[in-house]
Structure formats: structure tokens, C-alpha cells
Amino acid sequence: MTTALHSLPRRRTARLQEASLLDGPMLLLRSIRGFSSHRSLMWLACVPLALFGLGIFNLSAHAAEMPELNAAFLANNLWLLVATILVIFMNAGFAMVEAGMCRQKNAVNILAKNLFVFALAVTAYWIVGYSFMYGDSVWDGFLYLGKGGFFGLFFDPSVTAEMISNGDLVPTVDFLFQAAFAGTAATIVSGLVAERVKFGEFIVFSLVLTAFIYPVAGSWEWNGGWLNTFSDVEFIDFAGSSIVHSVGAWAGLVGAMLLGPRIGKFVNGKAQAMPGHNMSIATLGALILWIGWYGFNPGSQLAMDQWVPYVAVTTTLAAAGGAIGATVISTWTSGKPDLTMIINGILAGLVSVTAGCGNLTLAGAWVAGLVGGVIVVYSVSALDSFGIDDPVGAFSVHGVCGIWGTLVIGLWGYDIQGSGAGIGLFTGGGFSQLWVQFVGCAAYAIWTVLTCWIAWKVIGSFFGGIRVSEDEEIAGLDIGEHGMEAYPDFASAGN
């Protein structure tokens, strides 16, 4: 019997469009020239295996060079990373306080400034600011540059065995923490120039501030600069009442004076109330800032040790004292408690203890905050009497209370983390510390006012001024600068 030979049915070529999820990748590879054979696919499969092996080898080689991670190293770096996140989150608080205390028609502009300025600050501080602030000496005591990067720019992120053994901070987490502080200084400026500054010109100024002006000033104290060497007594600014807050406030004050007041703020020489549009988000912003300050002050200990909770408590007590002081005085002067003053009182208390949170007793911190809360109420009125328009009271909070917080160490400060001896005028330390603190406050004021005046004037000359047009200001910066509204579904009233 014979059997007819039938040709085998030819396999139908699968189309990629009809392939299953499992078959699709293989069909795609076969469609590429050179990958149709099994041998090619075999070599291709070796690529990820080789890369994986190379990665394991590099990790192993790197790990072999490093000692075992110890508890101090992990705790210190983890704590500073957490503190950094808290400080960065303060940008939300600043944005909400400023937007809530200003008018509805400018809300988008304020939010955009606060959000974008942090991105710019981090970038400028990464490229050159960090190097200016913590680099090697160029002009001893006054100017520094170079953190291991290219031509003195950027910084070297390498982790060494010595850092791990000593429980030191790695360069990346230290940079991130310091960059968050730079962003805070720039954000303070936003409040003082709110509702009338051009968006682009403000951005350019923020770059100059965070790349050069603030870092150079910070190096005078935090990098062993001249403020620590011109006298037998070192200048003390634990977390930046002067270095961060007063520098940002002076920078903003120069801008506010060059801009002039908002339209309608002063009528016949008398200040007019221009209420904020949303006190709910302003209040929430104040609480966010209070929480963020637990990264700002305790984080400045730069280690997780027994003094971190102590600094957290002095910070809390000062904020409480500031709220009480501002509430009592605002009630006494206006007849009713003013919510904006309660908010600014809390912030004034926090700024008032930022320099001395590691050098004040618990009672001393509360009193410092209380006095700060009293000062801020009178300072807001004083600025109005001088014809200076500060929409959110930023100079009173960060500038005036920043100076007060720096000076209070010379009045009733202690070397709490050292010998425990009094270093203030009223605690047995004499006049020396108060004098050094005063010199530091004056130095930061003079440096910032001069450099920022130059920066604002140069920027204005290049871009045709730093203030928006009258029509744009009346219509609102949201439309003029950004082409959108914060509340498009609601009718504007009382803008």
C-alpha cells in the first residue's frame, strides 16, 4: 500500500499586531535586522546578565572598601534627611500664608513664585552657592570657593570610609539640608514684594541671592569666617535668625522700597487695610511652618543626639510665647484679637529662637518668643508709618525678630551644650557676647542691603523696571503674568 506524500502545512507568519503579550517582545526583536537567529537572541540575552554581573562586582568592590555602617552614621544621616524634608515642606507653608494674606487676584502669582523659586534656589545653590558657602578659603574669613567639583562649581558627593567610621554626614544629605535653607531665604523675599513685582525679574533676583549673596554671608559664620575670629567670643547663630531670616528680609525690604507701595495702600499718607482673601489657608500655612521648624532648628544640630529634643522644646515654647504676646498686644491696641497677628506672632516667636535654640533655657526661649510676638505687632505699624508696604509682615517677622533673636543670646544666653556657663549680659557673661551679636546683625544688614540694592537696580535696568504696569496691577497679576485665575468659577469681589 502506498501512502500519498502530502506537504506539511506552512506555518502562518504571526503578525505583531495579533501577537499576545508574551509573544510580542520576541516578534519585535526578530523584526530587527540581525536578531532573527537563535544565536543572536542568545547573545542578546547575555547583555543584561553581563550588566548584572558587572554591577554586583562594582558593588562588592565598593563595599569591600567601606567599613560596616554603624548606628551613629545611620542615625545622623537619617535624621538630617528627615529634617531636610520638613524644611522643604515649609515652602508650602510660606506659599499658603502669603497667598492667604494677599488678594484673590494675585493668588496664582504668589503660589507660582513660592513653588518655582525653590527649584531655582536648589539649582543655583548646587552649581555654585554651596561652594561659596562651605568651600575652601579664597580670601580668609570673607570668601570661599570649591567643594571638590569642576572649577570650584558643584560638589563632590563621594562617601569615604572615614565618614562612615566617624558617623559624619554624607555630602549629599548635607548639601540638601543647606539648599533647603537657601530656598527659605529666597521665599522670604516673595512676601515683601508681593502683588506688584514682575515674575521674571523676581526669578532673576532669586538666582543672584541664592547663588552668591546668601552663601557668602552664611560662610562668615557657618564656615568659620571672620565673625568667628574677629573677637575672643564667637558669633552665635545656631539655625539662622540672621543668616537666613534677616538676610532674606533685608533683601525683600530693598525690593519693596524700590517697588513702592501697592496702589491704594496709602491714601493721604495714611495706611489702608488690604485684607487677605483666605485666612483659612493662611492659618494652615502657619501650622505647616511651625511643624517645618522642627526640621529647621533641631536639624541644625547636624546629628541625632541628646540635644535634638531639647532644641525642639525651646522651639515650641518660643512659638507659644510669640502667639500669646502678639494676641495680647493686638487685642490691647485694636480692641479685638487679630488672626493675622496671631499667625505672625507664632512665626515671630519661631524666628526669635532660631539663633538661640541651643543657647537658651526653656524659660529663656519662651520669654524670647513672647517679646518677639510683642515686637512684631509694633513693627508692622512702624513700617506702615514709614510708608513701606509689606503685604504679609515679612520684614517684621523675619527681619526685626531675626535681629532680636540674634541679640537675645547676648542678653540671657548660656553655653548649654558646653560648659553650661552664662554667656549673656544678664547671666554673668558680661557685654562681650552681646557686642559680637550686634556686630553680626549689622554686618548682615549692611552686606545684604548693598548687594541687593545693586542686584535689584541692575535687573531693573536690563528689563525695564521690576514693577508691573498700573493696569496689570489693578487687574491682578494672575491674569497679567500667568493668564489664569486661582478661582475661575467664582466671581471676584473686593479684589
C-alpha positions, 0 to 999 in steps of 0.5 A: 500500500502506498501512502500519498506524500502530502506537504506539511502545512506552512506555518502562518507568519504571526503578525505583531499586531495579533501577537499576545503579550508574551509573544510580542517582545520576541516578534519585535526583536526578530523584526530587527535586522540581525536578531532573527537567529537563535544565536543572536537572541542568545547573545542578546540575552547575555547583555543584561546578565553581563550588566548584572554581573558587572554591577554586583562586582562594582558593588562588592568592590565598593563595599569591600572598601567601606567599613560596616555602617554603624548606628551613629552614621545611620542615625545622623544621616537619617535624621538630617534627611528627615529634617531636610524634608520638613524644611522643604515642606515649609515652602508650602507653608510660606506659599499658603500664608502669603497667598492667604494674606494677599488678594484673590487676584494675585493668588496664582502669582504668589503660589507660582513664585513660592513653588518655582523659586525653590527649584531655582534656589536648589539649582543655583545653590548646587552649581555654585552657592554651596561652594561659596558657602562651605568651600575652601578659603579664597580670601580668609574669613570673607570668601570661599570657593570649591567643594571638590567639583569642576572649577570650584562649581558643584560638589563632590558627593563621594562617601569615604570610609572615614565618614562612615567610621566617624558617623559624619554626614554624607555630602549629599544629605548635607548639601540638601539640608543647606539648599533647603535653607537657601530656598527659605531665604529666597521665599522670604523675599516673595512676601515683601514684594508681593502683588506688584513685582514682575515674575521674571525679574523676581526669578532673576533676583532669586538666582543672584541671592541664592547663588552668591549673596546668601552663601557668602554671608552664611560662610562668615559664620557657618564656615568659620569666617571672620565673625568667628575670629574677629573677637575672643567670643564667637558669633552665635547663630545656631539655625539662622535668625540672621543668616537666613531670616534677616538676610532674606528680609533685608533683601525683600525690604530693598525690593519693596522700597524700590517697588513702592507701595501697592496702589491704594495702600496709602491714601493721604499718607495714611495706611489702608487695610488690604485684607487677605482673601483666605485666612483659612489657608493662611492659618494652615500655612502657619501650622505647616511652618511651625511643624517645618521648624522642627526640621529647621532648628533641631536639624541644625544640630547636624546629628541625632543626639541628646540635644535634638529634643531639647532644641525642639522644646525651646522651639515650641515654647518660643512659638507659644510665647510669640502667639500669646504676646502678639494676641495680647498686644493686638487685642490691647491696641485694636480692641479685638484679637487679630488672626493675622497677628496671631499667625505672625506672632507664632512665626515671630516667636519661631524666628526669635529662637532660631539663633538661640535654640541651643543657647537658651533655657526653656524659660529663656526661649519662651520669654524670647518668643513672647517679646518677639510676638510683642515686637512684631505687632509694633513693627508692622505699624512702624513700617506702615508709618514709614510708608513701606508696604509689606503685604504679609509682615515679612520684614517684621517677622523675619527681619526685626525678630531675626535681629532680636533673636540674634541679640537675645543670646547676648542678653540671657544666653548660656553655653548649654551644650558646653560648659553650661556657663552664662554667656549673656549680659544678664547671666554673668557673661558680661557685654562681650557676647552681646557686642559680637551679636550686634556686630553680626546683625549689622554686618548682615544688614549692611552686606545684604542691603548693598548687594541687593540694592545693586542686584535689584537696580541692575535687573531693573535696568536690563528689563525695564523696571521690576514693577508691573504696569498700573493696569496689570496691577489693578487687574491682578497679576494672575491674569497679567503674568500667568493668564489664569485665575486661582478661582475661575468659577467664582466671581471676584469681589473686593479684589 
